[in-house]
């Protein structure tokens, strides 16, 4: 979710780059920088913090250059710092690179480059790119880029500035967006359209595998083989505010549809080369300490707590070790029984949640080892934990969490599989089966989203209801809790989630004619029980919307409406089952004219108790 801008033309580049970066600030970032060619040298200006810090650093000096690149960084590899900020140079200072995405094999490339004499100045994966360009450069930057990209595994949108070829910019993309802006005697690059709208609305949208070569007078696009591509001009007719959301009406909807990409990033580099196991180099628990660990505690707040409930089920069933889940705001006040044989997993999107941070410190005080699952590099939680697993969801702007939740779920699967493998509690065949299912999740989430409009018929019919009930068993109960939270926080409809087997113990008193009940039925081993519970609410004339896995079509005989998710391993179903519930909450809020992205009384990050 970082921001990229590039310019070549006759105007002064630095103001255009800084303005473009400012128009991308909505994406979230922790540092900013630019590189221009000035007096036969590449000059770098970069600074940790917001763009105003970079502007302040440059206020007394604006380089006189007509070509340059700029970047705002959302940290993944390496904490926010001036050294880790982009652009990154090579050893000789002849090349500078900006990059969005993740280079999965950067460790192998870095080690090889160091053996060839290259000196690295940062902790980032990106820095391998300028060094690879330096290593392979033979006078043709485009050909060098093609050779370098064959060495790289992962995702990238990248732009290169070269002192040896100072009259062009070379860019490439794979799985990360990049747009060419077409001007008169000038051309532009950006990771998102808002950075271009002050200068042009004529664009090329680069596709995976394409390379763009920009001069003042020309913007050429090449394919993987170096052949010219005849691109169609895309004329932008959006307003700038709308373009920030990529044409989506709200950030929440945009982030719902970003989940396939976010899940892919979370899995990136964490699946072993054989595809049958996971590799979590971030978790460095010594074997002896792991053998002596007799209990795991998961603590979190809100949506992250719901991810922890799924995590409990996964870790207990796969790694066969007892797990407790606590709301972080209650954890330390109950004087938990923690010692050096305990592992505490703290989950926080921002890494700054006050209650979760307090729980972490209490765990450390009592001698437990702490593993953090967070989205923000160098956050307080990340700094204070013993081990950190980053979700790599990218910035999440809407208050209602969506992609942060599903990436937290995937992180729980990775942890569960990692522990199971090290403890020898899972047969290799089942381990490989679940890992294979994990790898397919991004595509299956995309498939659910393609059918997302089916939910709108239900919304139109029941948008004026005063209460909605969510029911489920096993893993489905945890998902029901998340669906209930999403609905109440942005649509302001009273919503409650119950373990379906508890209906007879009081809840049925609230089930009357036409009350909507969302019934989750994705767990094959509990399916017959769930059907009985659906019959119970139907006998009280409730209206039932079921979310079920393909292969469990019997539910259609009892429910009024069914949304199916693709077949997957039963334990992975929560990632798919929550998508329709996110869409349900979103469309309810829209129809009811609620503020989707900033619901009343709520904040994105809760940094006070």
Secondary structure, DSSP 8 states (H G I E B T S, - for coil): --EEEEEESSS-HHHHHHHHHHTTGGG--SEEEEEEEETTEEEEEEEESSHHHHHHHTTT-----SEEEEEEE--SSS-S-TTTSS-EE-SSSSEEEEEES-BTTHHHHHHHHHHTT----SS-STHHHHHHHHHH-SS-HHHHHHHHHHH--B-EEEEEEESTTTT-EEEEEEBS--EEEE-SS-EEEESSGGGTTTT-SEEEE--TT-EEEE-SS-EEEE-TTS-B-----EE--S-HHHHTTTT-SSHHHHHHHTHHHHHHHHHTT-B-TTSSSB--TT----HHHHHH--EEEEEE-HHHHHHHHHHHHHHHHHH---EEEEEHHHHGGGT----TTEEEEEEESSS--HHHHHHHHHHHHTT-EEEEEESSTT-HHHHHSSEEEE-------SSS-SHHHHHHHHHHHHHHHHHHHHHT-S-HHHHHHHHHHHHHHHHHHHHHHHTTTHHHHHHHHHTT-SEEEEEESTHHHHHHHHHHHHHHHHH--EEEEEEGGGGGGTGGGG--TT-EEEEEE--GGGHHHHHHHHHHHHTTT-EEEEEEETT-GGGGGT-SEEEEE----GGGHHHHHHHHHHHHHHHHHHHTT--SSS-TT--SS----
